[in-house]
């Protein structure tokens, strides 16, 4: 079945370091891919998305490229800030309707000054 | 504009009782999804409603049910509560559920004792 495998955490980085959080997926059709972020005590917020192969989603300095050949959607940011400390979830929607998501287990990121 | 509102924020119930959680989506959003979030299982899809019809259902027992009203507000009900039902229950809404991503509420933290 459809699933998402996400890099285990927690991840601790110094401010201005480069961030990569790995995400790979398994899907039978043509899924849409998402990254969500959850700050402490809050719900999930959509960070970025890509709906077809080779699409690049970007927001707030974060980027992820939909790679069909490697079934990956890795999240990257060139220079993290303390305010980026949160839990990051990779998610897959099995088809273009997007009404059901499969989530990864989440990766906790802590950025220290 | 107002976000997705979930009530109550916190709830403590006794094993065997039943509980009803409420979700008010963003104005104009007709698709509402529910997720259960636990440390062990992560985020798991419960069900999705669109225009008062359940379009999709996750792999949960029949004790978990939901409904959507004509104003798109949604409720989920859990009967005969078990200790393992303790979790953060997240509601998410989308205009049509067509891959534009969902906006999540802050969740209802249910503790079963």
Boltz contact constraints between the chains, C-beta under 6 A:
constraints:
  - contact:
      token1: [A, 32]
      token2: [B, 99]
      max_distance: 6.0
  - contact:
      token1: [A, 42]
      token2: [B, 106]
      max_distance: 6.0
  - contact:
      token1: [A, 43]
      token2: [B, 90]
      max_distance: 6.0
  - contact:
      token1: [A, 43]
      token2: [B, 104]
      max_distance: 6.0
  - contact:
      token1: [A, 43]
      token2: [B, 105]
      max_distance: 6.0
  - contact:
      token1: [A, 43]
      token2: [B, 106]
      max_distance: 6.0
  - contact:
      token1: [A, 43]
      token2: [B, 107]
      max_distance: 6.0
  - contact:
      token1: [A, 44]
      token2: [B, 104]
      max_distance: 6.0
  - contact:
      token1: [A, 46]
      token2: [B, 101]
      max_distance: 6.0
  - contact:
      token1: [A, 49]
      token2: [B, 101]
      max_distance: 6.0
  - contact:
      token1: [A, 51]
      token2: [B, 99]
      max_distance: 6.0
  - contact:
      token1: [A, 96]
      token2: [B, 99]
      max_distance: 6.0
  - contact:
      token1: [A, 97]
      token2: [B, 98]
      max_distance: 6.0
  - contact:
      token1: [A, 98]
      token2: [B, 97]
      max_distance: 6.0
  - contact:
      token1: [A, 98]
      token2: [B, 98]
      max_distance: 6.0
  - contact:
      token1: [A, 98]
      token2: [B, 99]
      max_distance: 6.0
  - contact:
      token1: [A, 99]
      token2: [B, 31]
      max_distance: 6.0
  - contact:
      token1: [A, 99]
      token2: [B, 48]
      max_distance: 6.0
  - contact:
      token1: [A, 99]
      token2: [B, 55]
      max_distance: 6.0
  - contact:
      token1: [A, 99]
      token2: [B, 56]
      max_distance: 6.0
  - contact:
      token1: [A, 99]
      token2: [B, 97]
      max_distance: 6.0
  - contact:
      token1: [A, 100]
      token2: [B, 45]
      max_distance: 6.0
  - contact:
      token1: [A, 100]
      token2: [B, 56]
      max_distance: 6.0
  - contact:
      token1: [A, 103]
      token2: [B, 42]
      max_distance: 6.0
  - contact:
      token1: [A, 103]
      token2: [B, 43]
      max_distance: 6.0
  - contact:
      token1: [A, 105]
      token2: [B, 42]
      max_distance: 6.0
